Amino acid sequence: MYYILKGFVVQHGSMSGGHYISYVKLNNQWFCFNDECVSKINDDTALTNSRNAYLLFYERIDKCKKRIFSYFNENNNKRYKLTKR
């Protein structure tokens, strides 16, 4: 099975309190959800912020389905690998 990262949550602060920011990939575009503010971000910013993720959300890609396993960033044609588990 293959998985592709579709979203994650970053927590700032301590275990007893803090602030949560969500990042979601929709239609090949990353978005940052920070309270009432939603902004587009590039892939590099999203992947850098995912290093501090509190929760990760993946989409499972079934090998039997005819889906493309490589995803390309429209801006710079970077190739992202899927995680195999």
Secondary structure, 3 states (H helix, E strand, C coil): CEEEEEEEEEEEEECCEEEEEEEEEECCEEEEEECCEEEEECHHHHHHHHHHEEEEEEEEECCCCCCCCCEECCCCCCEECCEEC
